[in-house]
């Protein structure tokens, strides 16, 4: 799966609509193979991003958990440490 798509559920502060749209755009880019679609494909590309954004928004608002929300900064620090270990940074 695309490494640029991050987990969005159960964070404090909660996910924003911009973050959901960015993940949707990354998903459509990945499965279509287009970073930027041609003018002929632009309308269907944007429609797919819109639809996936709507579905993801409904999903995020419907999910339930009893786990405590994760801290974004702590999770980012963990990811950075994993990257440093993996790539020797």
C-alpha positions in Angstrom: 0.0 0.0 0.0 1.1 3.6 -0.5 3.4 4.7 2.3 2.0 8.3 2.1 -1.4 7.2 3.3 -1.4 7.5 7.1 -3.7 6.0 9.7 -6.3 8.7 10.4 -8.5 7.1 13.1 -8.3 7.6 16.9 -6.0 10.6 17.1 -6.1 13.6 19.3 -6.8 16.1 17.8 -9.2 14.3 15.5 -8.6 14.0 11.7 -9.5 17.0 9.6 -11.3 17.0 6.3 -8.1 18.2 4.6 -6.2 15.1 5.9 -9.0 12.8 4.7 -9.0 14.5 1.2 -5.1 14.2 1.1 -5.3 10.5 1.8 -8.1 10.1 -0.8 -6.0 11.8 -3.4 -3.0 9.6 -2.6 -5.2 6.5 -2.9 -6.5 7.6 -6.3 -3.0 8.4 -7.5 -1.8 5.0 -6.4 -4.5 2.9 -8.0 -4.7 5.0 -11.2 -1.0 5.3 -11.7 -1.4 9.0 -12.4 0.3 11.7 -10.3 -1.5 14.2 -12.5 -4.1 12.9 -14.9 -4.5 14.2 -18.4 -7.1 16.8 -19.2 -9.3 14.1 -20.6 -9.1 12.1 -17.3 -9.2 15.0 -14.9 -13.0 15.0 -14.3 -13.2 11.3 -13.5 -10.0 11.5 -11.4 -11.5 14.4 -9.3 -14.8 12.6 -9.1 -13.1 9.5 -7.7 -11.2 11.7 -5.1 -14.5 13.3 -4.1 -16.3 9.9 -3.7 -13.5 8.4 -1.7 -13.3 11.5 0.5 -17.0 11.2 1.2 -16.8 7.5 2.0 -13.7 8.0 4.2 -15.4 10.8 6.1 -18.4 8.6 6.8 -16.1 5.8 7.9 -14.2 8.0 10.3 -17.3 9.4 11.8 -18.8 5.9 12.2 -15.9 4.0 13.8 -15.9 3.4 17.5 -13.2 2.4 19.9 -12.6 2.1 23.6 -8.8 2.8 23.2 -7.4 6.1 24.3 -6.7 8.5 21.4 -3.1 8.4 20.1 -1.0 11.6 20.3 0.0 12.8 16.8 3.4 14.1 17.9 4.3 10.8 19.7 3.3 8.7 16.7 5.3 11.0 14.3 8.4 10.6 16.5 8.0 6.8 16.5 7.7 6.9 12.7 10.8 9.1 12.4 12.8 6.7 14.7 11.7 3.7 12.6 12.7 5.5 9.4 16.1 6.4 10.9 16.7 2.8 11.9 15.5 1.5 8.5 17.4 3.9 6.3 20.3 4.6 8.6 19.7 8.3 8.9 
